[in-house]
Amino acid sequence: MSIQYKTINELSQMLKSRDISNKELIQETFNLIDANLHLNAFITLNKDASLLKAEELDKNLSLQPLSGIPIAQKDLFCTKDLRTTCGSNMLSNFIPPYSATVIENLENAGCVSVGKTNMDEFAMGSSNETSFYGNVQNPWGDKLVPGGSSGGSAAAVAAGIVPAASGTDTGGSIRQPASLCGISGLKPTYGRISRWGMIAFASSLDQAGPMARTAEDCALLLNQMCSHDLKDTTSLDETIPDFTENLDKPIKGLKIGLVKEFDLSQLDKEVVKVFEESKKQYETLGAEFIEISLPNISLSVPTYYVVAPAECSSNLSRFDGVKFGKRCDDPKDLEELYIKTRSEGFGDEVKRRILIGSYVLSAGFYDAYYKKAQQVRRLIKNDFDDAFKKVDVIMSPTTRGAAFEEGSKGDDPIQMYLEDLFTIPANLAGLPALSIPNGMVDGKPIGLQLIGNFLEENKLLRAAHNFQLSTDWHKKTPKGDIQS
Amino acid sequence: MSWETVIGLEIHVQLSTDSKLFSGGSTSFGAEPNTHVDLIDLGLPGVLPVANRGAFYKAIRFGLATNAEINLTSTFDRKNYFYPDLPKGYQITQMALPVIGKGSIKIEVDGEEKVINITRAHLEEDAGKSIHDLFEGETGVDLNRAGTPLLEIVSEPEISNAKEAVAYFKAIRQIVTFLDICDGNMAQGSMRCDVNVSLKKTGDDKLGTRAEIKNINSFKFIEKAINYEIGRQARILESGESVVQETRLYDSVKNETRSMRSKEEANDYRYFPCPDLLPVVISDDELNEIKNNLPELPNEKEKRYIEESNLDISEAKIIASSKTMANMFEEACAKTDDSKLIANWLVGDISALLNKDNIDLEESKLTSNNFAVLIERISDKTISGKIAKSVLEEIWESGGSVDEIIESKGLVQIQDESLIEEIALKIINGNPSQVEAYKDGKDKLFGFFVGQVMKETQGKANPQSVNEILKKLLS
């Protein structure tokens, strides 16, 4: 029995009814991994430990909610005794002595971590082209990028290898690849999921989240990923609801905001057409549309590209060749140890952001850049606060278009940075946001973004699930539609 | 040309918390290298700091004791620079909003009081240690100290000479040890300071260019480094040149300061708010709890010793100025109700021994318990004051227990008056010419008889009884 493209619920049913054993499921997952090596979705596999855990689950029947479910973990989460590279040469030899809280939470819920997925180096990129371990291929076409930075996670789910993957989202790194690969992905409210054990890119923006075939599966995963963690002081001490509750409840009367300042006329006509059709679908479901204004939203990208590099320039200082990770050969003195190690260990995009970040924090420029950016960030947050007085969720395309070809953005980093135009604002404001597949452009999937108010993941997931109950976009695969 | 010296001190005080500022790692001194280091201290990828509230409580004690502004909400910033013993490539410190704001402290130099204002006191994590001399051609890094909480106390540039600087440092050390927030152990680096020195023309308002001398850890070196630096800067200015703003190191072997890095080479620390830590908020309840449990400070002790224990001002001052001596005094008073006797020993014999050896009381072998027992044995007449002195000297040299020394050397005082009388008679009978001279009015000879009796009893006779018996027999 094939397990490819199955959802979490479907696999759980198969395990429960003994249609498949835990070990068979994991063995089959590794067969799918082997059959899809050309995607380059994984950096490190965890085969022996996964099979061992599956055997144990077969021996001791478990009532854990995600018992036996194979999951691919973004290679940014520290996994005890399992190499964690963060997509970088710098950490090509790094084996963490501890696991991230989110990894522990998922594994304690019964998940089997089958491997670590490819990603843009230190999560800096929107196409997975900055990985030291090579590009990831989008299952929807040769030479197509999967998006980034969680490109390997998105590709592994889109290819039906695993039903679930973890991702992280600093400026769109879950939602953008979800959109380009035709899967569902959620970035929760900042602080919902502990950052302990997540290798930091930009600490005030980084947030882990689930990537899966459906919004419902995202809810199942989110239930296990969230926790109030005393090891992370920015982790929220808030009640964690059952995110799967009331997903089926109709959304009649749901107020959906459309952002006046998002100028869709700049986008490809096909993209706009897909978006308009989704609006009609939501109208059919009983939602109403209200135009809202986010006056400072156009400052999001420049604000992000000050704050994120500033934090990254400091966060990545620990990679100095002294204690862990790569160290250059035969440095003649301390300065050369630093320079050679970091020159050899980091790729161009990471270096670019460290340089930008060091610049905006330097004496004499701090007020003009970093401080100003934080002030603008506050204004953007205020804009959202005002908007959510009028609407329940805010809707936009997730990306400006479908998956593009490798190398097509050329050497212009600005073009690549603009990829994140629609996704960045939710990170700056700390708000939950998700992307679900909502159409095809030139035979490639594309996603719809919903942004919710602080802690209102439930509303988002319900709106998304209702959409998926009434559409089939999430059932499309590169090999044709899933029949149900 | 005459010059005025302007000095400011930045004192780093290691707070005596059990665990580190942002991790559960142990802070104890002297362990095997890199054994008191946890994931956070090592700065492993993915780890996050959690602020230790205990360190805040200790910092607030200092604030309360120096009448300082207490910022109930304070924040952390990152100071970015590369060094092998700085695991994360940045130090977490309090730049923008420190826990302690403006305060002040009184110092005394040559009998004159002066108030030195304190600009701020902030919490930060210590770095590890680089070890340069252990491995040929390589540098070792010991991260045991990395993450230890420091309180950096920054003075206003109001100190005028080396003596004042030392007095200020001593005053800070006294306060932090009395508050029980630091062990004050300078040899182990529990207190270190950076000294900023500049000269200006006498009467000028404008400050001169300063040099910062880094990381000095003894009173003696503070004084020497400042005096050397004053001389160096004066020579530069006298010759018409200008002082360069720079960081200098004090070399105690050569007794000189030398340049470490100039302003141009100085790091741009790229401070920014640490995104991993929320502001730390101390509640009014917590503040009151700290206030209500604030340990007694030297001036309060001094007052109490004068009022309740009937000590002289000078005695009270000496005893209250050292936490160890104050503890010794109080412990002995609890056992023996003779505060004057106790004060006499502390201010007299013990202070003399300290001066002779040039050490602090906590460095000596005398424990408070030993001292209390010694006083008790004098008071219950087990030994005489003179014997007590020899017991004290023995303990001072080699330690040990008072009672065991008295026991093993048979030093118990002779109280038996008939025995003393017998010995006194023997002495009188054996020295007829002295008896005659005494009776002829040579009063000074009385001391001769006392001495002979004491010699015969190896000093163990109760001196008061000896006096009385000899007076009776010689009259």
Chai-1 contact restraints between the chains, C-beta under 6 A:
chainA,res_idxA,chainB,res_idxB,connection_type,confidence,min_distance_angstrom,max_distance_angstrom,comment,restraint_id
A,C78,B,G46,contact,1.0,0.0,6.0,A-B,restraint_1
A,Y98,B,L39,contact,1.0,0.0,6.0,A-B,restraint_2
A,W196,B,L48,contact,1.0,0.0,6.0,A-B,restraint_3
A,G197,B,G46,contact,1.0,0.0,6.0,A-B,restraint_4
A,M198,B,G46,contact,1.0,0.0,6.0,A-B,restraint_5
A,I199,B,P45,contact,1.0,0.0,6.0,A-B,restraint_6
A,I199,B,G46,contact,1.0,0.0,6.0,A-B,restraint_7
A,S203,B,P275,contact,1.0,0.0,6.0,A-B,restraint_8
A,S203,B,D276,contact,1.0,0.0,6.0,A-B,restraint_9
A,S204,B,P275,contact,1.0,0.0,6.0,A-B,restraint_10
A,D232,B,L48,contact,1.0,0.0,6.0,A-B,restraint_11
A,T233,B,V50,contact,1.0,0.0,6.0,A-B,restraint_12
A,T233,B,L277,contact,1.0,0.0,6.0,A-B,restraint_13
A,T233,B,L278,contact,1.0,0.0,6.0,A-B,restraint_14
A,E311,B,P275,contact,1.0,0.0,6.0,A-B,restraint_15
A,S314,B,R78,contact,1.0,0.0,6.0,A-B,restraint_16
A,S314,B,N80,contact,1.0,0.0,6.0,A-B,restraint_17
A,S314,B,Y90,contact,1.0,0.0,6.0,A-B,restraint_18
A,S317,B,G89,contact,1.0,0.0,6.0,A-B,restraint_19
A,S317,B,Y90,contact,1.0,0.0,6.0,A-B,restraint_20
A,R318,B,G43,contact,1.0,0.0,6.0,A-B,restraint_21
A,R318,B,K88,contact,1.0,0.0,6.0,A-B,restraint_22
A,R318,B,G89,contact,1.0,0.0,6.0,A-B,restraint_23
A,V322,B,P84,contact,1.0,0.0,6.0,A-B,restraint_24
A,Y338,B,F82,contact,1.0,0.0,6.0,A-B,restraint_25
A,L361,B,R270,contact,1.0,0.0,6.0,A-B,restraint_26
A,L361,B,F272,contact,1.0,0.0,6.0,A-B,restraint_27
A,S362,B,D268,contact,1.0,0.0,6.0,A-B,restraint_28
A,S362,B,R270,contact,1.0,0.0,6.0,A-B,restraint_29
A,A363,B,D268,contact,1.0,0.0,6.0,A-B,restraint_30
A,Y370,B,F272,contact,1.0,0.0,6.0,A-B,restraint_31
